[in-house]
Amino acid sequence: MSQPLQDEGILFHLRRQGETSLLTVWLTRRHGVVRALAKGAAKPGSPMRGHLDLFHECEIGWQPSRRTSLLREAHAVRTRPGLRQSYARILAATYFAQTIEQSAEPDADLGALHGLLRLALDWLETKEPHRKLVERFERAVLKQLGADDPRRSARSLLDDLSHRRPKSHAALLKLLP
């Protein structure tokens, strides 16, 4: 059995798994995208209750596994309540996280991309998103991945990297001025 791991993570996907557990997906600084099952986290009185919510930044500990890791602990460091002030902010945050998830290598050190998502979420906490912000974010992701080409649109380059667009992309662009 592997040694437990710890890292800073931003929770960007959360889904009920059975009656009392939650499936969590994190963008971590040093371990890339981590999928972890939080057993019993949906029970009243769970020590993780209140710490696991979308775009919370947490110190997490998990037991690695080939399929789905087991989340052992999560302590919220930053909750970003301003994101919940508008649907556009949540949708933009979702799109940014999905863009990184689709373009990143599994188990890679994503320190720079983690920092980029953190900056974008901090910005969205106090301001509404716009098309220029989306374009800048896409270009910044490409620069971090070493795949930027100023002759092509950022979105077409990202499409080449991941071969599919995040579902939130069309909805976000429809919503933005």
N, C-alpha and C positions, 0 to 999 in steps of 0.2 A: 504494500500500500504506500502511496506517495505521501510526502510530508505536506502538512497544511501550508497554504500560502496566504499572504496578506498583501494588500495594495490599496491605493486610492481608486475609487471607481465612481462613475456617473451612471446611475440606473436609467436606461432608456427603453426598456421593455419589461412589462410586468403582466403576468397572466395567472389566473387561478388554475391550480393543478389539484384536482380532487376537492375534497371538502375543506381541508385545513391548510393546504400547502400552496406556495406561490412559485411560479417559474420566473426567474429574474435573468435579465441580460444586462451586462455591465460593459462599459468602455473603461478599461483600467489603464493606468499610466505605464506599467511595466509588463503586463501580461496580455495585452490586447483585449479582444472581446471574450468575455467569460460568461458562459451560461451556467447558472447554478440554481438548484432546487432549494427553496427555503421551507423545510418541513415544519409544519405547525405554525408558520408565521401568520396565518389568517385566524388563528384561535384567539379568543379574548384573553388578555393577559400575557400574550407572547412578548418576550423581551425585544423582538424585532418590530413589533407593532409601532407605527408612527415613524419608523426609520425608512421603511420601504415605500417610496412613492416616486412617480416619474420625475426624472431630472434632479433627484436628490443626489448630492455628492456625499459619499460615505467612505469611511475606513471599513474595509470588508476583510473577512477571513473565510476561506473555503477549503474544502478537501477536493483536490483535483480528481477528475475521472475522464476516461476517454469520451464518454457520451455527455452526460450532464453532471457537473460537479455538485457538491453538497455545500450550501452556504451555512457556515457555522456562526458568523456574527456580522452585524452591520450597525455602524454608529454614524448617524447623520452629522455631517460637518457643515453642510450648507443646504438649505431647503428651497430657495428661490421661489417664494410665494408670488412674486410679481408676474411670473410666467402664466399663472392661472387667471390673469385679468382679461385675457382675450383668446379666442380660438385661434387667431392668426399667429400669436406668439407660440402657442403649444404646437401648432402645425409646423411652423418654421423650425422649432427645436427638434421635432420628430424627424423632419426631412434632413436636418444637419446630422443627427445621430445615424440615421439610416445610410446616408451618403458615406460616412466614415466606415460603418460596418461593412458595406458592400465593397469598398475599395481596399480595405486593410488586409494584410496577411494574418492568418491565424497564429496565435501565440507570439506575435511580434511585440517589441517594445514600441508602444505608441505614444511616448511622452509628448512629442510635438503635436500630434493629432488630438490627444487628450487636452493639451493646453489650448489648442484652437477651439475645440468644442466648449471648453470652459469659458473662454473669452466671448464666444457667440452667445452662450446662455446668459452670461452676465449682462451683455448688451441688451438681449431680449427681455430681461427682467424689468427694464425701465422704459423700453422704446418698442414701438410697433415695427414689424419687419416690412421691407420693401424689396423690389426686384434687384436693385443695385446691391443690397446686402447679400442676397442669394448668390449673385454672380461673383461677388468678392470672396464669399465663403468657398464656393466651388473652386475658384482659381487658387486660393490659399491651400486647399486640400491637395490639389494637383502639384503645387510647388513642393509641399512636404513629401509627396510621393516621388518626386523627380520626374513627373510625367507632363509638365506644363509645356505647351506649344502656343505661343501668342498668335499664331496664324489661324488657329482653330478655336471654336467656342469651347468654353470650359465644360458645358453639358455634354457636347459630343465626345470629348476626350474621356469624361467619366463613363459615358455609355460604352466606349471601347474597353475600358478597364473592367466593368462589371457586367456588361451585356444585358442589363435590365435597369430600368429606373425605379427608384423607390416609389411605392404607391402614393405616398404623400406629395410627390412632385407636382402632378397635374392639379390636385386640389389646392395646393399652396399658390401656384401661379394664377389660378382662377380667382383667388381671393385677394391677391396683392394689387395695389395701384400701379 
